[in-house]
Amino acid sequence: MKYFAVFAVLFGVAAAQQYKATQNANEIVITRSENENNGDGTFRWVSELSDGTKLEQSGYVKDGPDPENPIQVIQGSFSYISPEGEQINLKYLADENGFQPEGAHLPTPPPIPEEIQRSIELALRNAGAQGAASNINQQFSRPQQRFNQPRRF
């Protein structure tokens, strides 16, 4: 019985060491971290992780139409390995026009079929022609007579 207790303790210690080694292998750590903030709206930071993830971002302030509200511009990128093993890269710009990402993995709309594109162009041409005719008719139409309105003297 004494040997069984010693064996159980040794087995427990070995199992704990194996569990700790497995946990450390799955742990993701920061391998690089740089951060610069100038306090005037300009900044830059870079991070890299042990799993291959890379993040980078920089920003600056530019004048906008309203001098009281300058525009913060931020640009950056990140990359990582997807669960399928594919390298994912994304670059982005965020400014007065919103968030603008770029990446090969992002979905894109399918092309418009040729027949539909022709019908859209035809509809736009017809709408433009009708709009021009409508403007001409409005310019040269008789003024509307307004009856029963009180006169002011």
DSSP file (Angstrom, degrees, kcal/mol; ACC not computed):
  #  RESIDUE AA STRUCTURE BP1 BP2  ACC     N-H-->O    O-->H-N    N-H-->O    O-->H-N    TCO  KAPPA ALPHA  PHI   PSI    X-CA   Y-CA   Z-CA
    1    1 A M     >        0   0    0      0, 0.0     4,-2.0     0, 0.0     5,-0.2   0.000 360.0 360.0 360.0 -36.2    0.0    0.0    0.0
    2    2 A K  H  >  +     0   0    0      1,-0.2     4,-2.0     2,-0.2     5,-0.2   0.904 360.0  48.8 -62.1 -42.9    2.9    2.3    0.8
    3    3 A Y  H  > S+     0   0    0      1,-0.2     4,-2.7     2,-0.2    -1,-0.2   0.863 107.6  55.4 -66.6 -35.4    4.3    1.8   -2.7
    4    4 A F  H  > S+     0   0    0      2,-0.2     4,-2.5     1,-0.2    -1,-0.2   0.915 107.5  48.9 -63.7 -41.9    1.0    2.5   -4.2
    5    5 A A  H  X S+     0   0    0     -4,-2.0     4,-2.1     2,-0.2    -2,-0.2   0.915 113.0  47.0 -63.8 -44.0    0.7    5.9   -2.4
    6    6 A V  H  X S+     0   0    0     -4,-2.0     4,-2.5     1,-0.2     5,-0.2   0.920 112.8  50.1 -63.8 -43.3    4.3    6.8   -3.6
    7    7 A F  H  X S+     0   0    0     -4,-2.7     4,-2.6     1,-0.2    -2,-0.2   0.905 110.0  50.3 -61.4 -42.2    3.5    5.7   -7.1
    8    8 A A  H  X S+     0   0    0     -4,-2.5     4,-2.3     2,-0.2    -1,-0.2   0.893 111.1  48.7 -64.7 -40.4    0.2    7.8   -7.1
    9    9 A V  H  X S+     0   0    0     -4,-2.1     4,-2.3     2,-0.2    -2,-0.2   0.937 113.1  46.8 -65.6 -46.3    2.1   10.9   -5.9
   10   10 A L  H  X S+     0   0    0     -4,-2.5     4,-2.3     1,-0.2    -2,-0.2   0.901 112.3  50.4 -62.9 -40.9    4.8   10.5   -8.5
   11   11 A F  H  X S+     0   0    0     -4,-2.6     4,-2.4    -5,-0.2    -1,-0.2   0.912 109.9  50.8 -63.5 -41.6    2.2    9.9  -11.3
   12   12 A G  H  X S+     0   0    0     -4,-2.3     4,-2.1     2,-0.2    -2,-0.2   0.894 110.3  49.1 -62.7 -41.3    0.4   13.1  -10.1
   13   13 A V  H  X S+     0   0    0     -4,-2.3     4,-2.2     2,-0.2    -2,-0.2   0.915 112.3  48.3 -65.0 -43.3    3.5   15.2  -10.3
   14   14 A A  H  X S+     0   0    0     -4,-2.3     4,-2.2     1,-0.2    -2,-0.2   0.906 111.7  49.4 -64.6 -41.6    4.4   13.9  -13.7
   15   15 A A  H  X S+     0   0    0     -4,-2.4     4,-2.4     1,-0.2    -1,-0.2   0.897 110.3  51.0 -65.1 -39.2    0.9   14.6  -15.0
   16   16 A A  H  X S+     0   0    0     -4,-2.1     4,-2.5     2,-0.2    -2,-0.2   0.898 109.8  49.8 -65.0 -40.0    1.0   18.1  -13.6
   17   17 A Q  H  X S+     0   0    0     -4,-2.2     4,-2.3     2,-0.2    -2,-0.2   0.905 111.3  48.9 -64.7 -40.8    4.3   18.8  -15.3
   18   18 A Q  H  X S+     0   0    0     -4,-2.2     4,-2.1     2,-0.2    -2,-0.2   0.909 111.7  49.4 -64.6 -41.7    3.0   17.5  -18.6
   19   19 A Y  H  X S+     0   0    0     -4,-2.4     4,-2.4     1,-0.2    -2,-0.2   0.912 111.0  49.7 -62.9 -43.2   -0.2   19.7  -18.2
   20   20 A K  H  X S+     0   0    0     -4,-2.5     4,-2.2     1,-0.2    -2,-0.2   0.894 110.3  50.1 -64.4 -40.3    2.0   22.8  -17.4
   21   21 A A  H  X S+     0   0    0     -4,-2.3     4,-1.7     2,-0.2    -1,-0.2   0.891 111.2  49.3 -64.8 -39.5    4.2   22.2  -20.5
   22   22 A T  H  X S+     0   0    0     -4,-2.1     4,-1.4     2,-0.2    -2,-0.2   0.910 110.5  50.6 -65.4 -42.8    1.1   21.8  -22.7
   23   23 A Q  H  X S+     0   0    0     -4,-2.4     4,-0.7     1,-0.2     3,-0.3   0.910 109.9  49.8 -62.1 -42.8   -0.4   25.1  -21.3
   24   24 A N  H >< S+     0   0    0     -4,-2.2     3,-0.5     1,-0.2    -1,-0.2   0.856 107.1  54.9 -65.5 -34.7    2.9   27.0  -21.9
   25   25 A A  H 3< S+     0   0    0     -4,-1.7    -1,-0.2     1,-0.2    -2,-0.2   0.835 111.6  44.4 -67.5 -31.4    3.0   25.7  -25.5
   26   26 A N  H 3< S+     0   0    0     -4,-1.4     2,-0.3    -3,-0.3    -1,-0.2   0.500  90.0 108.9 -89.6  -5.2   -0.5   27.1  -26.2
   27   27 A E    <<  -     0   0    0     -4,-0.7     2,-0.5    -3,-0.5    -3,-0.0  -0.547  60.5-146.2 -77.2 133.4    0.2   30.4  -24.5
   28   28 A I        -     0   0    0     -2,-0.3     2,-0.3    22,-0.0    -2,-0.1  -0.878  20.7-174.2-101.7 127.4    0.5   33.4  -26.8
   29   29 A V        -     0   0    0     -2,-0.5    21,-2.5     0, 0.0     2,-0.5  -0.847  31.2-104.7-121.6 156.9    2.9   36.1  -25.7
   30   30 A I  E     +A   49   0A   0     -2,-0.3    19,-0.3    19,-0.2     3,-0.1  -0.690  32.6 178.2 -79.3 122.9    3.8   39.5  -26.9
   31   31 A T  E     +     0   0A   0     17,-2.5     2,-0.3    -2,-0.5    18,-0.2   0.643  69.7  19.1-100.1 -18.6    7.2   39.4  -28.7
   32   32 A R  E     +A   48   0A   0     16,-1.6    16,-2.2     2,-0.0     2,-0.3  -0.973  60.3 170.6-152.0 135.8    7.4   43.0  -29.8
   33   33 A S  E     +A   47   0A   0     -2,-0.3     2,-0.4    14,-0.2    14,-0.2  -0.900   2.2 171.0-150.6 118.3    5.6   46.1  -28.5
   34   34 A E  E     -A   46   0A   0     12,-2.8    12,-2.3    -2,-0.3     2,-0.4  -0.986   5.4-180.0-127.1 138.7    6.4   49.7  -29.5
   35   35 A N  E     +A   45   0A   0     -2,-0.4     2,-0.4    10,-0.2    10,-0.2  -0.976   5.2 174.7-144.3 125.3    4.2   52.7  -28.5
   36   36 A E  E     +A   44   0A   0      8,-2.9     8,-2.5    -2,-0.4     2,-0.4  -0.986   0.9 173.9-133.5 121.8    4.8   56.3  -29.3
   37   37 A N  E     -A   43   0A   0     -2,-0.4     6,-0.2     6,-0.2    -2,-0.0  -0.971  11.8-171.3-130.4 116.3    2.3   59.1  -28.5
   38   38 A N        -     0   0    0      4,-2.2     5,-0.1    -2,-0.4    -1,-0.1   0.537  37.9-125.0 -86.5  -6.7    3.3   62.7  -29.1
   39   39 A G  S    S+     0   0    0      3,-0.5     4,-0.1     1,-0.1    -1,-0.0   0.411  93.5  86.8  81.5  -3.5    0.3   64.2  -27.4
   40   40 A D  S    S-     0   0    0      2,-0.4    21,-0.2    21,-0.0     3,-0.1   0.166 118.3 -82.9-112.9  17.1   -0.7   66.3  -30.4
   41   41 A G  S    S+     0   0    0      1,-0.4     2,-0.4    19,-0.1    -4,-0.0   0.263  99.9 113.0  99.1 -11.2   -2.8   63.6  -32.1
   42   42 A T        +     0   0    0     18,-0.1    -4,-2.2    16,-0.1    -3,-0.5  -0.798  38.4 150.1 -95.3 137.8    0.1   61.9  -33.8
   43   43 A F  E     -AB  37  59A   0     16,-1.8    16,-2.1    -2,-0.4     2,-0.3  -0.973  25.5-165.3-156.5 165.9    0.9   58.4  -32.6
   44   44 A R  E     +AB  36  58A   0     -8,-2.5    -8,-2.9    -2,-0.3     2,-0.3  -0.935   9.8 174.5-156.6 134.6    2.4   55.1  -33.7
   45   45 A W  E     -AB  35  57A   0     12,-2.7    12,-2.4    -2,-0.3     2,-0.4  -0.998   6.6-172.0-143.5 149.2    2.3   51.6  -32.2
   46   46 A V  E     +AB  34  56A   0    -12,-2.3   -12,-2.8    -2,-0.3     2,-0.3  -0.998   6.1 178.4-137.8 137.2    3.4   48.2  -33.3
   47   47 A S  E     -AB  33  55A   0      8,-2.7     8,-2.9    -2,-0.4     2,-0.4  -0.997   6.8-172.4-139.5 144.8    2.8   44.8  -31.7
   48   48 A E  E     -AB  32  54A   0    -16,-2.2   -17,-2.5    -2,-0.3   -16,-1.6  -0.997  10.8-154.6-134.6 140.9    3.8   41.3  -32.6
   49   49 A L  E >   -A   30   0A   0      4,-2.7     3,-1.8    -2,-0.4   -19,-0.2  -0.754  29.5-112.4-113.5 160.6    2.6   38.1  -30.9
   50   50 A S  T 3  S+     0   0    0    -21,-2.5   -20,-0.1     1,-0.3    -1,-0.1   0.672 113.2  63.3 -67.1 -16.8    4.2   34.7  -30.7
   51   51 A D  T 3  S-     0   0    0    -22,-0.2    -1,-0.3     2,-0.1    30,-0.3   0.384 124.7 -96.9 -88.7   6.0    1.5   33.1  -32.9
   52   52 A G  S <  S+     0   0    0     -3,-1.8     2,-0.2     1,-0.3    -2,-0.1   0.384  76.1 144.7  97.9  -3.3    2.5   35.3  -35.9
   53   53 A T        -     0   0    0     27,-0.1    -4,-2.7    28,-0.1     2,-0.4  -0.511  27.3-170.4 -70.4 134.1   -0.1   38.0  -35.4
   54   54 A K  E     -BC  48  79A   0     25,-2.3    25,-2.3    -6,-0.2     2,-0.4  -0.994   6.1-176.3-129.2 135.0    1.2   41.5  -36.3
   55   55 A L  E     +BC  47  78A   0     -8,-2.9    -8,-2.7    -2,-0.4     2,-0.3  -0.991   5.1 171.7-131.9 138.1   -0.6   44.8  -35.6
   56   56 A E  E     +BC  46  77A   0     21,-2.6    21,-2.6    -2,-0.4     2,-0.3  -0.990   2.2 168.0-147.2 137.9    0.5   48.3  -36.7
   57   57 A Q  E     +BC  45  76A   0    -12,-2.4   -12,-2.7    -2,-0.3     2,-0.3  -0.993   4.9 175.4-151.5 142.2   -1.3   51.6  -36.4
   58   58 A S  E     -BC  44  75A   0     17,-2.9    17,-2.8    -2,-0.3     2,-0.3  -0.970   8.0-176.1-142.4 158.8   -0.4   55.3  -36.8
   59   59 A G  E     +BC  43  74A   0    -16,-2.1   -16,-1.8    -2,-0.3     2,-0.3  -0.988   9.2 179.0-154.0 160.4   -2.4   58.5  -36.8
   60   60 A Y  E     - C   0  73A   0     13,-2.2    13,-3.3    -2,-0.3     2,-0.4  -0.954  28.7-113.1-154.2 167.5   -2.2   62.2  -37.2
   61   61 A V  E     - C   0  72A   0     -2,-0.3     2,-0.3    11,-0.2    11,-0.2  -0.899  29.7-174.7-110.1 136.1   -4.6   65.2  -37.1
   62   62 A K  E     - C   0  71A   0      9,-2.9     9,-3.2    -2,-0.4     2,-0.1  -0.916  33.5 -93.3-127.0 158.3   -5.4   67.2  -40.2
   63   63 A D        -     0   0    0     -2,-0.3     0, 0.0     7,-0.2     0, 0.0  -0.412  42.1-164.9 -68.1 140.8   -7.4   70.4  -40.7
   64   64 A G        -     0   0    0      2,-0.4    -1,-0.1    -2,-0.1     5,-0.0  -0.499  41.4 -85.0-113.0-174.0  -11.1   69.9  -41.6
   65   65 A P  S    S+     0   0    0      0, 0.0     3,-0.1     0, 0.0    -2,-0.1   0.819 120.6  56.7 -63.5 -30.3  -13.7   72.3  -43.0
   66   66 A D  S >  S-     0   0    0      3,-0.4     3,-1.8     1,-0.1    -2,-0.4  -0.912  75.5-154.1-104.4 114.6  -14.4   73.4  -39.4
   67   67 A P  T 3  S+     0   0    0      0, 0.0    -1,-0.1     0, 0.0    -3,-0.0   0.758  94.9  59.5 -60.3 -23.3  -11.3   74.8  -37.7
   68   68 A E  T 3  S+     0   0    0      1,-0.2    -2,-0.0    -3,-0.1     0, 0.0   0.708 107.4  47.7 -76.0 -20.0  -12.8   73.9  -34.3
   69   69 A N  S <  S-     0   0    0     -3,-1.8    -3,-0.4    -5,-0.0    -1,-0.2  -0.765  75.5-168.3-125.8  85.4  -13.1   70.2  -35.2
   70   70 A P        -     0   0    0      0, 0.0     2,-0.5     0, 0.0    -7,-0.2  -0.251  26.3-111.9 -67.3 163.8   -9.9   68.8  -36.8
   71   71 A I  E     -C   62   0A   0     -9,-3.2    -9,-2.9     2,-0.0     2,-0.5  -0.863  18.4-142.7-104.7 126.1  -10.0   65.4  -38.4
   72   72 A Q  E     -C   61   0A   0     -2,-0.5     2,-0.5   -11,-0.2   -11,-0.2  -0.766  16.3-162.3 -85.6 126.0   -8.2   62.4  -36.9
   73   73 A V  E     -C   60   0A   0    -13,-3.3   -13,-2.2    -2,-0.5     2,-0.4  -0.945   8.8-177.2-111.4 128.1   -6.7   60.2  -39.6
   74   74 A I  E     +CD  59  94A   0     20,-2.7    20,-3.1    -2,-0.5     2,-0.4  -0.990   3.7 175.9-127.5 131.0   -5.7   56.6  -38.6
   75   75 A Q  E     +CD  58  93A   0    -17,-2.8   -17,-2.9    -2,-0.4     2,-0.3  -0.976  16.9 130.0-131.7 149.1   -4.1   54.1  -40.8
   76   76 A G  E     -CD  57  92A   0     16,-2.1    16,-2.6    -2,-0.4     2,-0.3  -0.963  32.5-136.3-172.4-172.9   -2.8   50.7  -40.0
   77   77 A S  E     -CD  56  91A   0    -21,-2.6   -21,-2.6    -2,-0.3     2,-0.3  -0.984   8.1-168.9-157.9 159.0   -2.7   47.0  -40.8
   78   78 A F  E     -CD  55  90A   0     12,-2.2    12,-2.4    -2,-0.3     2,-0.3  -0.984   3.3-170.5-149.9 155.2   -2.9   43.6  -39.1
   79   79 A S  E     +CD  54  89A   0    -25,-2.3   -25,-2.3    -2,-0.3     2,-0.3  -0.991  11.3 160.0-144.5 150.2   -2.2   40.1  -40.1
   80   80 A Y  E     - D   0  88A   0      8,-1.8     8,-3.3    -2,-0.3     2,-0.6  -0.964  42.2 -98.1-158.9 168.8   -2.8   36.7  -38.6
   81   81 A I  E     - D   0  87A   0     -2,-0.3     6,-0.2   -30,-0.3   -28,-0.1  -0.869  39.6-135.7 -97.9 123.5   -3.0   33.0  -39.4
   82   82 A S    >   -     0   0    0      4,-3.2     3,-2.3    -2,-0.6    -1,-0.0  -0.249  28.6-102.4 -71.3 164.5   -6.6   31.8  -39.8
   83   83 A P  T 3  S+     0   0    0      0, 0.0    -1,-0.1     0, 0.0    -2,-0.0   0.768 125.5  58.3 -58.6 -23.7   -7.8   28.5  -38.3
   84   84 A E  T 3  S-     0   0    0      2,-0.1    -2,-0.0     1,-0.0    -3,-0.0   0.477 123.2-107.1 -84.0  -1.5   -7.6   27.1  -41.8
   85   85 A G  S <  S+     0   0    0     -3,-2.3     2,-0.3     1,-0.3    -4,-0.0   0.544  74.1 139.0  90.0   8.2   -3.8   28.1  -41.9
   86   86 A E        -     0   0    0      1,-0.0    -4,-3.2    -5,-0.0     2,-0.5  -0.690  56.7-120.9 -90.1 138.1   -4.3   31.0  -44.4
   87   87 A Q  E     -D   81   0A   0     -2,-0.3     2,-0.5    -6,-0.2    -6,-0.2  -0.673  28.2-158.8 -76.5 121.8   -2.4   34.2  -43.9
   88   88 A I  E     -D   80   0A   0     -8,-3.3    -8,-1.8    -2,-0.5     2,-0.4  -0.913  10.9-177.0-105.8 124.7   -4.9   37.1  -43.5
   89   89 A N  E     +D   79   0A   0     -2,-0.5    16,-0.4   -10,-0.2     2,-0.4  -0.980   2.4 179.1-123.0 134.1   -3.7   40.6  -44.2
   90   90 A L  E     -D   78   0A   0    -12,-2.4   -12,-2.2    -2,-0.4     2,-0.3  -0.994   7.2-172.7-137.5 129.9   -5.8   43.7  -43.8
   91   91 A K  E     -DE  77 102A   0     11,-2.6    11,-2.9    -2,-0.4     2,-0.3  -0.902  15.9-179.1-114.0 149.2   -4.8   47.4  -44.3
   92   92 A Y  E     -DE  76 101A   0    -16,-2.6   -16,-2.1    -2,-0.3     2,-0.4  -0.983  22.5-160.5-149.3 159.3   -7.1   50.2  -43.4
   93   93 A L  E     -DE  75 100A   0      7,-1.0     7,-2.9    -2,-0.3     2,-0.5  -0.995   9.2-169.8-137.1 133.5   -7.6   53.9  -43.4
   94   94 A A  E     +DE  74  99A   0    -20,-3.1   -20,-2.7    -2,-0.4     5,-0.2  -0.984  31.1 121.8-128.2 121.2  -10.1   55.8  -41.2
   95   95 A D  E >  S- E   0  98A   0      3,-1.5     3,-2.2    -2,-0.5   -22,-0.1  -0.643  79.8 -44.9-150.5-154.1  -10.7   59.5  -41.8
   96   96 A E  T 3  S+     0   0    0      1,-0.3     3,-0.1    -2,-0.2   -23,-0.1   0.669 132.5  58.7 -64.2 -14.1  -13.6   61.8  -42.6
   97   97 A N  T 3  S-     0   0    0      1,-0.3    -1,-0.3     3,-0.0     2,-0.1   0.339 113.4-116.5 -95.3   5.9  -14.7   59.3  -45.2
   98   98 A G  E <   -E   95   0A   0     -3,-2.2    -3,-1.5     2,-0.1     2,-0.5  -0.446  55.9 -23.4  95.2-169.0  -15.1   56.5  -42.6
   99   99 A F  E     -E   94   0A   0     -5,-0.2    -5,-0.2    -2,-0.1    -7,-0.0  -0.711  56.8-173.2 -84.9 124.7  -13.4   53.2  -42.2
  100  100 A Q  E     -E   93   0A   0     -7,-2.9    -7,-1.0    -2,-0.5     2,-0.2  -0.823   5.9-173.5-125.0  90.7  -11.9   51.9  -45.4
  101  101 A P  E     -E   92   0A   0      0, 0.0     2,-0.4     0, 0.0    -9,-0.2  -0.506   6.0-165.6 -84.7 153.3  -10.5   48.3  -45.2
  102  102 A E  E     +E   91   0A   0    -11,-2.9   -11,-2.6    -2,-0.2     2,-0.3  -0.994  25.3 133.7-136.2 130.3   -8.5   46.6  -47.9
  103  103 A G    >   -     0   0    0     -2,-0.4     3,-1.3   -13,-0.2   -13,-0.1  -0.890  55.7-125.2-173.5 144.3   -7.8   42.9  -48.0
  104  104 A A  T 3  S+     0   0    0    -15,-0.3   -14,-0.1    -2,-0.3    -1,-0.1   0.754 110.4  57.8 -65.3 -23.5   -7.9   39.9  -50.4
  105  105 A H  T 3  S+     0   0    0    -16,-0.4    -1,-0.3     2,-0.1   -15,-0.1   0.580  82.3 104.6 -84.7  -9.7  -10.1   38.0  -48.0
  106  106 A L  S <  S-     0   0    0     -3,-1.3    -3,-0.1     1,-0.1     2,-0.1  -0.463  79.2-107.9 -73.8 142.5  -12.9   40.6  -47.8
  107  107 A P        -     0   0    0      0, 0.0    -1,-0.1     0, 0.0    -2,-0.1  -0.384  32.9-162.0 -69.5 147.2  -16.1   39.9  -49.8
  108  108 A T        -     0   0    0     -2,-0.1     0, 0.0     0, 0.0     0, 0.0  -0.934  26.2-101.3-125.6 151.5  -16.8   41.8  -53.0
  109  109 A P        -     0   0    0      0, 0.0     3,-0.1     0, 0.0     0, 0.0  -0.404  42.2-107.1 -70.5 149.4  -20.1   42.2  -54.8
  110  110 A P        -     0   0    0      0, 0.0     2,-0.0     0, 0.0     0, 0.0  -0.353  45.5 -89.0 -69.3 157.3  -20.6   40.0  -57.8
  111  111 A P        -     0   0    0      0, 0.0     3,-0.0     0, 0.0     0, 0.0  -0.341  43.7-107.6 -65.9 149.7  -20.4   41.7  -61.2
  112  112 A I        -     0   0    0     -3,-0.1     5,-0.1     1,-0.1     0, 0.0  -0.642  39.6-109.4 -77.2 128.9  -23.7   43.1  -62.6
  113  113 A P     >  -     0   0    0      0, 0.0     4,-2.4     0, 0.0     3,-0.2  -0.257  25.8-117.3 -58.2 147.8  -25.0   41.0  -65.5
  114  114 A E  H  > S+     0   0    0      1,-0.2     4,-2.3     2,-0.2     5,-0.2   0.858 112.0  53.0 -57.1 -41.3  -24.7   42.8  -68.9
  115  115 A E  H  > S+     0   0    0      1,-0.2     4,-1.9     2,-0.2    -1,-0.2   0.901 111.2  46.0 -64.1 -41.0  -28.4   42.8  -69.5
  116  116 A I  H  > S+     0   0    0     -3,-0.2     4,-2.3     2,-0.2    -1,-0.2   0.899 110.4  53.5 -69.3 -39.7  -29.2   44.4  -66.2
  117  117 A Q  H  X S+     0   0    0     -4,-2.4     4,-2.3     1,-0.2    -2,-0.2   0.908 108.9  49.6 -61.3 -41.5  -26.4   47.0  -66.7
  118  118 A R  H  X S+     0   0    0     -4,-2.3     4,-2.4     1,-0.2    -1,-0.2   0.903 110.4  49.9 -63.2 -40.9  -27.9   48.0  -70.1
  119  119 A S  H  X S+     0   0    0     -4,-1.9     4,-2.4     2,-0.2    -1,-0.2   0.878 110.2  50.6 -68.2 -35.2  -31.3   48.4  -68.5
  120  120 A I  H  X S+     0   0    0     -4,-2.3     4,-2.4     2,-0.2    -2,-0.2   0.937 111.5  47.5 -64.1 -46.5  -29.9   50.6  -65.7
  121  121 A E  H  X S+     0   0    0     -4,-2.3     4,-2.3     1,-0.2    -2,-0.2   0.901 112.5  49.7 -62.1 -40.9  -28.1   52.8  -68.3
  122  122 A L  H  X S+     0   0    0     -4,-2.4     4,-2.6     2,-0.2     5,-0.2   0.916 110.6  49.8 -64.1 -43.6  -31.3   53.1  -70.4
  123  123 A A  H  X S+     0   0    0     -4,-2.4     4,-2.5     1,-0.2    -2,-0.2   0.897 111.1  49.3 -63.0 -40.2  -33.3   54.0  -67.4
  124  124 A L  H  X S+     0   0    0     -4,-2.4     4,-2.3     2,-0.2    -1,-0.2   0.898 111.3  49.2 -66.6 -39.7  -30.8   56.7  -66.4
  125  125 A R  H  X S+     0   0    0     -4,-2.3     4,-2.3     2,-0.2    -2,-0.2   0.936 113.6  46.3 -64.0 -45.2  -30.8   58.1  -69.9
  126  126 A N  H  X S+     0   0    0     -4,-2.6     4,-2.7     1,-0.2     5,-0.2   0.897 112.1  50.5 -64.6 -40.5  -34.6   58.2  -70.0
  127  127 A A  H  X S+     0   0    0     -4,-2.5     4,-2.3    -5,-0.2    -1,-0.2   0.895 110.9  49.8 -64.9 -38.9  -34.8   59.7  -66.5
  128  128 A G  H  X S+     0   0    0     -4,-2.3     4,-2.0     2,-0.2    -2,-0.2   0.900 112.1  47.2 -65.3 -41.0  -32.3   62.4  -67.6
  129  129 A A  H  X S+     0   0    0     -4,-2.3     4,-2.2     2,-0.2    -2,-0.2   0.904 113.9  47.2 -68.1 -41.3  -34.2   63.2  -70.7
  130  130 A Q  H  X S+     0   0    0     -4,-2.7     4,-2.5     1,-0.2    -2,-0.2   0.883 110.8  52.7 -67.2 -37.2  -37.5   63.4  -68.9
  131  131 A G  H  X S+     0   0    0     -4,-2.3     4,-2.0    -5,-0.2    -2,-0.2   0.898 109.8  47.8 -65.1 -40.3  -36.0   65.6  -66.2
  132  132 A A  H  X S+     0   0    0     -4,-2.0     4,-2.0     2,-0.2    -2,-0.2   0.915 113.1  48.1 -66.5 -42.8  -34.6   68.0  -68.8
  133  133 A A  H  X S+     0   0    0     -4,-2.2     4,-2.5     1,-0.2    -2,-0.2   0.894 110.1  52.8 -64.5 -38.9  -38.0   68.2  -70.5
  134  134 A S  H  X S+     0   0    0     -4,-2.5     4,-2.1     1,-0.2    -1,-0.2   0.900 108.3  50.2 -63.4 -40.5  -39.8   68.7  -67.2
  135  135 A N  H  X S+     0   0    0     -4,-2.0     4,-1.9     2,-0.2    -1,-0.2   0.895 110.6  49.5 -64.6 -39.7  -37.5   71.6  -66.4
  136  136 A I  H  X S+     0   0    0     -4,-2.0     4,-1.8     2,-0.2    -2,-0.2   0.928 110.7  49.8 -65.1 -44.4  -38.2   73.2  -69.8
  137  137 A N  H  X S+     0   0    0     -4,-2.5     4,-0.6     1,-0.2    -1,-0.2   0.889 110.8  50.2 -61.7 -39.0  -41.9   72.8  -69.3
  138  138 A Q  H  < S+     0   0    0     -4,-2.1     3,-0.5     1,-0.2    -1,-0.2   0.867 108.5  52.6 -68.1 -34.7  -41.7   74.4  -65.9
  139  139 A Q  H  < S+     0   0    0     -4,-1.9    -1,-0.2     1,-0.2    -2,-0.2   0.876 118.9  33.7 -67.8 -37.1  -39.7   77.3  -67.1
  140  140 A F  H  < S+     0   0    0     -4,-1.8    -1,-0.2    -5,-0.1    -2,-0.2   0.265  91.4 113.5-106.6  11.2  -42.2   78.2  -69.9
  141  141 A S  S  < S-     0   0    0     -4,-0.6     3,-0.1    -3,-0.5    -3,-0.0  -0.451  75.1 -97.0 -80.9 158.6  -45.5   77.3  -68.3
  142  142 A R        -     0   0    0     -2,-0.1    -1,-0.1     1,-0.1     2,-0.1  -0.420  43.5-103.4 -70.3 145.7  -48.1   79.9  -67.4
  143  143 A P        -     0   0    0      0, 0.0     2,-0.3     0, 0.0    -1,-0.1  -0.441  40.9-106.8 -66.9 145.6  -48.1   81.1  -63.8
  144  144 A Q        -     0   0    0     -2,-0.1     2,-0.4    -3,-0.1    -3,-0.0  -0.550  29.6-128.5 -76.1 135.6  -50.8   79.6  -61.8
  145  145 A Q        -     0   0    0     -2,-0.3     2,-0.6    -3,-0.0    -1,-0.1  -0.690  17.3-152.8 -85.3 136.1  -53.6   82.0  -61.0
  146  146 A R        -     0   0    0     -2,-0.4     3,-0.3     3,-0.0     2,-0.2  -0.934  15.2-173.4-113.9 115.5  -54.5   82.2  -57.4
  147  147 A F        +     0   0    0     -2,-0.6     0, 0.0     1,-0.2     0, 0.0  -0.643  59.6  26.9-103.3 161.9  -58.1   83.2  -56.6
  148  148 A N  S    S+     0   0    0     -2,-0.2    -1,-0.2     1,-0.2     0, 0.0   0.775  79.8 137.1  60.6  30.6  -59.8   84.0  -53.3
  149  149 A Q        -     0   0    0     -3,-0.3    -1,-0.2     1,-0.0    -3,-0.0  -0.905  58.7-111.2-105.0 137.3  -56.7   85.1  -51.6
  150  150 A P        -     0   0    0      0, 0.0     2,-0.3     0, 0.0    -1,-0.0  -0.332  27.7-131.4 -66.6 144.3  -56.9   88.3  -49.5
  151  151 A R        -     0   0    0      2,-0.0     2,-0.5    -2,-0.0     0, 0.0  -0.725  12.4-144.1 -93.3 144.9  -55.1   91.3  -50.7
  152  152 A R              0   0    0     -2,-0.3     0, 0.0     1,-0.1     0, 0.0  -0.930 360.0 360.0-110.0 132.3  -53.0   93.3  -48.5
  153  153 A F              0   0    0     -2,-0.5    -1,-0.1     0, 0.0    -2,-0.0   0.374 360.0 360.0-111.5 360.0  -52.8   97.1  -48.8
